[in-house]
Each structure stands twice: as C-alpha cells, then as structure tokens.
Amino acid sequence: MKRGATGPGFNVSFGAVLATALAIVAPDATAQQVTVTARDGSISLSGEMLGFDGEYFRLQTVHGELTLRLSDVVCDGAACPDPADYVPLLSMSGGDRMAGEILPALIGAFSAGLGLTVSEDQDVDGWRLVTLSDLDGRMFARIRLRGGGTEAGLDDLIAGQSDMLLAGRVLTDDEIAAARAAGLGRLDTAGRVRVLAYDAFIPVAAPGQPVGSIGQAELAQVLSGSITGWAALGGPDIPIRVYLADDGDGQVQGLLNSLLGMAAPSPPNARLGDVTTQAALIAADSGGLGLLPFDRFGENQPLILRDSCGLRSIPRPANVRTGDYPLTAPLYLYRPMRRLSPVGQAFLDWLSGAEAQLTLRRLNLLGADAVPIPLEQQGERLAAAIANAGPEVTLAELQRMVATLAPLVRLTHTFRFQDGSTELEPAARSNVLQLAHSLATGRHAGQRVVFVGFSDGRGPAGANRDLSAARAEEVRREVLAALGDIVPPGVTFEVEAFGEALPMGCDETRWGQRMNRRVELWVSGG
C-alpha cells in the first residue's frame, strides 16, 4: 500500500545525508516493514515502522531511528500510516502502582474533562489498552499501560515499545547512558524528566512500641541487618522483624540507594508484601518495624526520624513537597527526545493543571504544583536554625534573614543539586519547568520572585554564603532560559543568600549536607 501526500520534497539536509550515507535496505517479510522514497525518486530506504503522530512517523533502519514527515515521502508497505484512519496511540510503562492505579485515574479525569468515554480491552502481552471515544463512539485516542517496575519500563522505552517511562526512582548513571546509547537522548535533562507526584515513606512500629523515634543511621543499620534488636534502639529486648512494601515502582529501592547508602535492591532480612498486608502484619507483631508509604501505614505507630545532631524530620505534606523530609520518594515521568502526538502532548500539559492535582490528592498523593508555606508556619525550622547555628552565624545574620523573608511566602518548589556537582537534581529540573510554566501563564504577575540560596556548614561562613548565592543565581538562570530569556511583565527576579544560616539536616551526614545545599523559592504576596 502506498501512501503519501502533496507537499515539499525531501528535507534537503536529510536527503543529502541519505544520498551519501545510506544504502537501500531490503525490507524484511514482517508486518511492520515499509519502504519510503523521496517524492523525486532520488533516494529510498526501508525499515520498521515504530510510530506515527498524525504528521510525522518514526522509522527504525540499520542506520538508526529516523523521524520523517509523511507528506515528504511516498510510503510503501502494509504498516504505512494513513492520516484518514489515524487514532493517536500513547504508550507508557514502568512502575506497577503508576501503571495500574495512578495513570488510569488521571486518564479518566482527563477524558471526562473533554467529554470523552473510556473503555478498556483485555491485556495484550501485558499491556492494558484504554480507548477514549467521543459520544458517537468514534475513537479519539488509545493509551497503553504496562507495569513491571522501573527497569522493565526502561527496557520498553529503549526497545521503542513505549513513549514514556513511569519511574518510582531516579534513573542511575548507567541507565541514563544506556538510553542515550539507544538514541533516546539525555533522559535526565530539563524537559525529559518531570515529577508527576510526591510520595514519602515513614518508619513505623506496632502500636504500643515504646520507641518513638529512630536515627537515620540507626534505620540504615536496621535495614542492612547490622541492628537486629529493639534494645539497641532503646526499646524492649526483642528481635526486630523488618517489613517492606513490594517495590513494584522502585521507590524503596531508590530510597535505599540514594538516601541510606545501600546498594541492594532490598534488605536481605526484610519481609516483602502488599502495603495493606504489611501494615496489618506489623500491627500484629510487637517486634515489627516497617517502611511504608506515609498515607498507608494503618494503625501502626510512626517513628520520628532523627539526624545525627538531633534535628527531627516529620512527613508533613509541605516537607514532602519541598523534599525536606529525607524519605521523600517522587514519582517521575521520563520521555525521550521524540515527538508526541497532539493528544499525548495535551495529556502531558494537562498533568500540570488543577484538575490533575485534585485527582492526585484523591489518590493520597501530593501533586507537583507549588503550594505556599507562610513564614509563620515555619517556626519549628527557624527554632532549629537558632539551635544549630554555628559560631560564625551571628544574631545579626539571623535577623537579616528573618527581615528579608518575613514579607514573602515560601513556595514548595525547592532546587537541589547532584552530589559533588553543580547540576540540578531531576526533581529540581522538573521544578524549573513547572515554575517557568507558572510564570508564563501569569500566575505570578506583579510579584517578586526571590531565589534564596543556602549551604551546608562545612568551611567558612562567608565562603558558604558566596557559594549559596552562586547556586541561587544558577537556578535563576535556568528558569530564565526556560522562559526564553524573557521575564514576564510585572515580575521581578531577585537573588538572596544566607549560607549555612538555616540548616535542614546535620552536616555530619551525607543526607544532611544534601538537604542543606538548596535554593528555596519565595514570592511576594502580589
């Protein structure tokens, strides 16, 4: 079957490259093989049809993946796309909860907002097929979902079977490199990775357990098997039995790797199971200690998390959104350097809106939108700043900080950096784009937008203040670049820095240093 449309000939640069670098590839006898020919007949090549977005299609050849506009070529083969019959298809795979619960709920809300109906077909090769139709029964779009975990989702992405990866953790350097080698671009750059929602895990014990808190280092030792009894934590002389939720999304693995310094995908002594089942088992086990999602720990007793110098971390919604709680576990969307269909892009854009955020809250998740935290609600951390201020942090500096921040409101968007690097973390890159979108749509019209830098306490206070100012300036530049170097009318960008004056963690620990090296976002009432 030959398909093409009137339009310009082959893109000149692309045609020139083909003419000099590509040989004609004989098609395989498979349903997805097609042959495309420049409209002037000057060059032809064959390959596997990977996808079509209504205007462009992707072709896998022996020379790599190519993206071509259908109107520029004549396509021959059963798999050639026909614009008249085109129904957009968006495929996403990865984490079990994301594919099985979160995305279906979001798709349902997205469809309802467009007046579309949703129907599902039986799984095909593990894929859950969701069809969106109008009131007359005409198909509007199809969406495929598959779980299996972050690693399986990345395999699908690399194999060209999905358009987006649903990940419960940050991808490793090796995984980023593998995706790049497969022609997907840098998945960890701005625009390729975004936070879908924020989740968090908390350590819990059975009701009545006299131990009410646990140090971060102690928790790591429990999970690694170095501490095996409650007596080491100040509790009764009974063994500790560890319970963890099944890690179908990769969240627990990400926490163990990045925050607790554990390389194993799960502790060797842990009992794994469904979240609801685990919560019930812990509640019935006087020696039980679990790591469960902060909204699904049942009747168990949460354990306050302590850092080495006594700073406490409580999983309040604001602390989770800012990443100030150490066991925060964002849920990520990764997408390659590849065009999405208009429907796919519309769904991705919709995820930033109020309706999507409301849907996430109904799922007991925290959205990625910025939420205000007035200064009067931050008394606990201000008290901690005073209690933990080093000898170089003067009363005058603390007074300057309070005077500067008092007229402002903190937003939950917080920007942190890779360990030992000036590069922003994936969640921070997502926040850059979220903030740029909010600014571009007029959400902060008439406001001062202040990037406030903080540092850890290692080194001289003056040098730390300078370093925190440089980081704040870097975030300002990133946001400005995302806006096309144009500050929206009525908005003022400012940079402030207070170095080590407001610690969120203890500098003796890797986690504490990471928490303290941050840039916060504050805005005027406007």
KAQUI-V771965 format. One record per backbone hydrogen bond with DSSP energy under -0.5 kcal/mol. CO is the residue of the C=O (numbers start at 1). NH is the residue of the N-H. E is the energy in kcal/mol with one decimal. If there is no record, write none. Layout:
[[CO;NH;E] [CO;NH;E]]
This chain:
[[1;77;-2.1] [3;75;-3.6] [11;15;-3.4] [12;16;-2.6] [13;17;-2.2] [14;18;-2.6] [15;19;-2.7] [16;20;-1.6] [17;21;-2.5] [18;22;-2.2] [24;26;-0.5] [28;30;-1.4] [30;33;-1.4] [32;49;-3.2] [34;47;-2.1] [35;76;-2.9] [36;45;-2.3] [37;74;-2.4] [38;41;-2.7] [43;38;-2.6] [45;36;-2.9] [47;34;-2.6] [48;60;-3.0] [51;58;-2.6] [53;342;-0.6] [55;70;-2.3] [56;53;-2.6] [57;68;-2.7] [58;50;-3.0] [58;51;-1.0] [59;61;-0.7] [59;66;-2.9] [60;48;-2.6] [61;64;-1.8] [64;61;-2.3] [66;59;-2.9] [66;68;-0.5] [68;57;-2.9] [68;70;-0.5] [69;72;-1.9] [70;73;-1.4] [72;39;-1.0] [73;75;-0.5] [74;37;-2.1] [75;3;-2.7] [76;35;-2.6] [77;80;-1.7] [81;83;-0.5] [82;85;-1.4] [83;86;-0.9] [88;142;-2.9] [90;144;-2.7] [91;163;-3.1] [91;164;-1.4] [92;146;-1.3] [93;166;-2.7] [94;149;-2.5] [95;99;-2.6] [96;100;-2.8] [97;101;-2.3] [97;102;-2.3] [98;103;-3.0] [101;105;-1.5] [102;106;-2.1] [103;107;-3.1] [104;108;-2.2] [105;109;-2.0] [106;110;-2.6] [107;111;-2.6] [108;112;-2.3] [109;113;-1.9] [110;114;-0.8] [111;114;-0.9] [111;116;-2.7] [112;115;-1.2] [117;133;-2.3] [119;131;-3.1] [121;129;-0.6] [123;125;-0.5] [124;127;-2.0] [127;124;-1.8] [127;129;-0.6] [128;130;-0.6] [128;145;-2.1] [129;121;-2.2] [130;143;-3.1] [131;119;-2.1] [131;133;-0.5] [132;140;-3.8] [132;141;-1.7] [133;117;-2.8] [134;137;-2.0] [138;134;-2.5] [140;88;-0.6] [141;132;-3.2] [142;90;-2.4] [143;130;-3.2] [144;92;-2.6] [145;128;-3.6] [146;94;-2.1] [149;153;-2.3] [150;154;-2.2] [151;155;-2.1] [152;156;-2.1] [153;157;-2.1] [154;158;-2.7] [155;159;-2.2] [156;161;-2.6] [156;162;-0.9] [157;160;-1.2] [163;336;-0.6] [164;93;-1.8] [165;167;-0.8] [165;334;-2.3] [166;95;-2.4] [167;332;-3.5] [172;176;-2.5] [173;177;-2.4] [174;178;-2.3] [175;179;-2.2] [176;180;-2.1] [177;181;-2.5] [178;182;-1.2] [179;184;-2.3] [180;183;-1.7] [184;337;-1.8] [185;187;-0.9] [186;189;-1.2] [189;192;-2.2] [189;193;-1.1] [192;335;-2.8] [193;191;-0.6] [194;196;-0.6] [194;333;-2.6] [196;368;-0.6] [197;331;-2.9] [198;366;-2.2] [199;329;-3.2] [200;294;-2.7] [202;292;-2.0] [203;303;-3.0] [204;290;-2.5] [205;301;-3.0] [206;209;-1.9] [210;212;-0.5] [212;304;-2.2] [214;306;-2.5] [215;219;-2.7] [216;220;-2.1] [217;221;-2.0] [218;222;-2.5] [219;223;-2.7] [220;224;-1.8] [221;225;-0.8] [221;226;-1.9] [221;227;-1.6] [222;225;-0.8] [226;228;-0.5] [228;240;-3.2] [229;232;-1.0] [230;233;-1.6] [230;235;-2.6] [231;234;-1.6] [236;238;-2.1] [238;230;-2.6] [240;242;-0.5] [241;289;-2.5] [242;271;-2.7] [243;291;-1.6] [244;273;-1.3] [246;248;-0.9] [248;96;-1.5] [249;168;-1.6] [250;254;-2.2] [251;255;-2.2] [252;256;-2.8] [253;257;-2.4] [254;258;-2.8] [255;259;-2.1] [255;260;-1.7] [256;262;-3.8] [267;270;-1.4] [269;242;-0.5] [270;272;-0.6] [271;244;-2.7] [273;246;-2.3] [274;278;-3.2] [275;279;-2.5] [276;280;-1.7] [277;281;-2.3] [278;282;-2.6] [279;283;-2.0] [280;284;-1.2] [282;285;-1.7] [284;286;-0.6] [285;288;-2.0] [287;241;-2.7] [288;206;-0.8] [289;243;-2.3] [290;204;-2.4] [291;245;-1.0] [292;202;-2.8] [293;296;-2.0] [297;300;-1.6] [300;302;-0.6] [301;205;-2.4] [302;304;-0.5] [304;214;-2.8] [305;313;-2.7] [306;216;-2.8] [307;310;-1.8] [311;307;-2.4] [313;305;-1.5] [314;316;-2.6] [316;320;-2.0] [317;321;-2.4] [318;322;-2.1] [319;323;-0.6] [319;324;-1.3] [319;325;-1.7] [320;323;-0.7] [325;328;-1.4] [327;201;-2.0] [329;199;-0.7] [331;196;-3.1] [331;197;-1.2] [332;167;-2.5] [333;194;-2.0] [334;165;-3.0] [336;338;-2.2] [341;345;-2.7] [342;346;-2.2] [343;347;-2.3] [344;348;-2.1] [345;349;-2.5] [346;350;-2.3] [347;351;-1.3] [349;352;-1.6] [350;353;-2.0] [350;356;-0.5] [353;357;-1.8] [354;358;-2.3] [355;359;-2.0] [356;360;-2.1] [357;361;-2.0] [358;362;-1.8] [359;363;-0.8] [360;363;-0.8] [360;365;-2.3] [361;364;-1.9] [365;367;-0.5] [366;198;-3.7] [371;412;-1.3] [373;410;-1.4] [374;377;-1.8] [375;378;-2.1] [378;382;-2.0] [379;383;-2.5] [380;384;-2.0] [381;385;-2.0] [382;386;-1.9] [383;387;-2.4] [384;388;-2.2] [385;389;-0.7] [386;389;-0.5] [390;393;-1.7] [392;394;-1.0] [394;398;-2.0] [395;399;-2.5] [396;400;-2.3] [397;401;-2.2] [398;402;-2.3] [399;403;-2.6] [400;404;-2.1] [401;405;-2.4] [402;406;-2.3] [403;407;-0.5] [405;408;-2.0] [407;525;-0.6] [408;375;-0.6] [409;523;-2.6] [410;373;-3.4] [411;521;-0.6] [413;521;-0.8] [414;416;-0.6] [415;519;-2.0] [416;425;-2.6] [418;421;-1.9] [423;418;-3.2] [425;429;-2.2] [426;430;-2.1] [427;431;-2.0] [428;432;-2.0] [429;433;-1.7] [430;434;-2.3] [431;435;-2.8] [432;436;-2.5] [433;437;-2.4] [434;438;-2.2] [435;439;-2.7] [436;440;-2.7] [437;441;-1.7] [438;443;-2.4] [439;442;-1.5] [442;445;-1.4] [444;447;-2.0] [447;449;-0.5] [447;492;-1.9] [448;450;-0.6] [448;524;-1.7] [449;451;-0.5] [449;494;-2.4] [450;452;-0.7] [450;522;-2.5] [451;453;-0.6] [451;496;-2.5] [452;520;-3.0] [453;498;-2.6] [454;518;-1.0] [460;464;-2.2] [461;465;-2.2] [462;466;-2.0] [463;467;-2.4] [464;468;-2.5] [465;469;-1.9] [466;470;-2.1] [467;471;-2.1] [468;472;-2.1] [469;473;-2.4] [470;474;-1.9] [471;475;-2.2] [472;476;-2.3] [473;477;-2.2] [474;478;-2.2] [475;479;-2.5] [476;480;-2.5] [477;481;-2.6] [478;482;-2.1] [479;483;-1.2] [480;485;-2.9] [480;486;-0.5] [481;484;-1.7] [488;491;-1.9] [492;449;-3.5] [494;451;-2.8] [496;453;-2.8] [498;501;-2.1] [499;455;-3.0] [506;509;-1.8] [509;513;-2.2] [510;514;-2.1] [511;515;-2.6] [512;516;-2.1] [513;517;-1.7] [516;518;-1.3] [517;417;-0.6] [518;454;-2.7] [519;415;-2.7] [520;452;-2.7] [520;522;-0.5] [521;411;-3.1] [522;450;-3.5] [523;409;-2.8]]
